[in-house]
């Protein structure tokens, strides 16, 4: 077994906001609605397609007929999947931190509520996929975060155990997932959580990935 670090994706490893916004605006345009700006919907990034579409349409001036929501979600997903890594990029320091952890023998995994195929595609598109031993998406298992099973499965597939693992995330959902799994958790300050990360009750908070190594070392035994 080896120590494992499991990362959330949107708002933690990657700033996916620009590509999510473009897909949302293309969906809105198809319904005759005006485009939104990032500031209008930034707090929806990382909360899934249902929230992006339902609340995004409301903020554009129209409530959605719930019967049409599945159709609009699939249209949004199609737009997003076709241009998934055009403007998306890793947060500063991510690539270096992942390389350092890999060289130190850590197993790396992703645990996201994004569909697994989309998660893998955006990792490929940003050049990070080869660094991860496991990717668990929102449709990989019957359960999603904040249920602990996706995190525990990610740890297992990356070759580790919960007593030698850490999660890194940007939201209350990530912290709740780690707590349910009995795994220490680090929150990042720059994600899509909607509130200051220090309020989420994580074991530690970092403002840059240069701080990740020493923060992990302080949380893991030995």
Secondary structure, DSSP 4 states (H G I P E B T S, - for coil): ---EEEE-SBTTTEE-HHHHHHHHHHHHHHTT-PPPPHHHHGGGTTS-HHHHHHHHHHHTT-PPPGGGHHHHHHHHHHHHHHTTTSS-EEPTTHHHHHHHHHHTT-EEEEE-SS-HHHHHHHHHHTT-GGG-SEEE-TTTSS--TTSSHHHHHHHHHTT--GGGEEEEESSHHHHHHHHHHT-EEEEETTSS-SS-GGGG--SEEESSGGGHHHHHHHHS--
